[in-house]
Amino acid sequence: MDKLTQFSGAIERVLGRHLELCGDRPDNPVESFLIVDELKRSFIWMNVGWERSRRVMGMTVYLRICDDKIWVEEDLTEEGVANELVREGIAKSDIVLAFQDPQVRQFTEFAAVG
């Protein structure tokens, strides 16, 4: 299996598990879904709906595959999808915490590209 196929599969499994948990709440008025752009190799976990007369629309996670690495552009999960991807077999050196300032990335356990 090539690296990009491995990355895509791991991302879809990790985000799929989160979406299953969101879907397990039948009383939840907010819809959560995954947007996948295979051409651009982008993955977005999106939420849309209404909650207590307030519009809810936003991105919880945005990942993209670029330069043979997974770039975590946005991650509002408690544990962090990067840690979940590592458990899926992705090397920390293949994950960039893009939401971190490039000067700070060198102090993380993940790739310090920037």
N, C-alpha and C positions, 0 to 999 in steps of 0.2 A: 504494500500500500504506500503510495507516495505521501509526502509530508502534507500537502495541501488537502488531500482527501482525509487524512488523519485529523488535521485541524478542524475541518468542517464537521466531521462526524462527532468529535468531542464537543464542539460548541453546541451543536444541535441537541446532543444528549443532555448536557448541563442545563441549557435554557429550557429544554422540553420538560425536565423534572420540575423546574420552577413554575412553568405554566400549568402543569398538572396540579400543583398545589393551589394555584390561584383558582383553577376550575373546580376544585373540590368544595368550594364554598358556594352553594346554590343561591344564597341570599346576597351575594356580592353583585352590586349594580354596575361595577366597573369591569369591562372586558379586557383581558390580557391576551396578547397574541404576539407571534413572532413574524417579523418581516425579514425575508432572506433575499438578498440580491446576489445571485450566483456569479454574475458577470463582474461585479465590483467586489465580490467576496465580503459582503457586509451583512451583519446580523443585528437586528434591533428588537428588543423586547419592549413592546409598547402597551400602554394602558389608556383606555378611552371609556368614558361613561359619565354618569352623574351620581353624586353622593351627597345627600342632604342638601339639595338645591344648589350644589356647587358643581361646576364643570370640572371633570378630571381628564386631563390629556397630557401624557408625558412619556418620556423614555426612561426606563429603569436601567437597561443595559444596552450599550452599543459596542460591538466588537467588529473588527475588520482584520482581514488577513492582508498584509502588505510586506513586501521585502522579506518573504519567507518567515514572518513572525506574526503572532496574534497580537494586535494592538487593542488594549482595553481602553477605549475612549471615554466611556462613562460606565460607572458601576455603583448603583445605589443599593446593592444587596448587603446584608449584614456580614456575611462571611467573606465575600469577595469571590467573583467567578474565577479569578486567576488561581486561587487555591483549589477550586473544584476542578479546573482544567489540569492542574498538576496531578490530582488523584486519578484523572482519566488517562494519564500517561504522557502528558505534554511536559517537556522540559522547561524549567523556569527560564532558561536562557533563550527560549523561543517565545516568551511572553513579555510584552512591553506594557508597563503601566503608563499609558499615554496621558492620563489625567494628572499625572505627577509632573511637576516642572522638570525639564530635562537636566537641570543641575542637581536635582534631588534623586533622580533615578539610580545613580551610581550607589546610593546608600541602601537600596532595596535589594531583595534576594533575586530580583528579576532582571531581564535584559536592560542595559543602560544605553540603548540606542537613542540618538536624539539630535 
